[in-house]
């Protein structure tokens, strides 16, 4: 069974993910729907051969020891893939997330205009949040590319693994991959700050040390972009603060209130007007009022500020979802299912 033929067919179908599991034909996810592909059932020998074709030696060693391994794989002129290899029923299984090689422009992503404005920030912390598969990496890549085309700056990305690959345009861009170019995000970020960066992309603020270094980098004059697996702006702020011991939380509230510039929270929907996906986006901009709420531990009031600040580009998730529904982009059922306050949105959609 030819791996590249499978991947080419998935690419042409606009699949976001491919699953290669022994005992099943290849399966792809297209616009959030799992769909079997028209290929023969994968044997354990097929799965093993495809794994060995894709995995670098260090990932094979990790797989032998831990029965799981994460790595990237690229098919030239087609796409890059974020791959997780694992054992299931004694055979190799692989989940592959497709990352197209061409970075899409921000204007093509159906994002709020305010996100383009964030690429003009000189310093501070900008977070893009959402569930797995919500388009966080694509949004960040498009923001980096917008800056690459505009500025003469030094950009360093720290990723697990490298997803979109950038060609330096006006900027000098360096991309470092976890386990290949650095042992941890925290180590990569610590050393990146000694490499004269202007802009740093941290793939994920997944632990206290990385989070603390990212906030410190933003505090010392760098623009830092990163992600969290949170579903809205107020939860994002609380998640960061809760990483710290109780005795340090007042201090981090003060630091975060000074450095945080914006939180973008995304949820992807299947379109009903045409094939494809479209994001609903909650946007928090750190105005003086928001900074005071963070500093004074009143983050529960952030949703109210978002609702009353639409004139400057803020928007709640449910407002964004409602706009998508009323514009005919998404179904009523999907809108209510993914709303932050389903009962309230259901009444609004009836009205």
Secondary structure, 3 states (H helix, E strand, C coil): CCHHHHHHHHHHCCCCEEEEECCCEEEEEECCEEEEEEEEECCHHHHHHHHHHHCCHHHHHHHHHHCEEEEEEEECCCEEEEEEEEEECCEEEEEEEEEECCCCCHHHCCCCHHHHHHCCCCCEEEEEEECCCCCHHHHHHHHHHHHHHHCCCEEEEEECCCCCCCCCCCCEEEEEEECCCECCHHHHHHHHCCCCCCEEEECCCCCHHHHHHHHHHHHCCCEEEEEECCCCHHHHHHHHHHCCCHHHHHHHHHHHHHHEEEEEEEEEEECCCCCCEEEEEEEEECCHHHHHHHHCCCHHHHHHHHHCCHHHCCECHHHHHHHHHHCCCCCHHHHHHCCCCHHHHHHHHHC
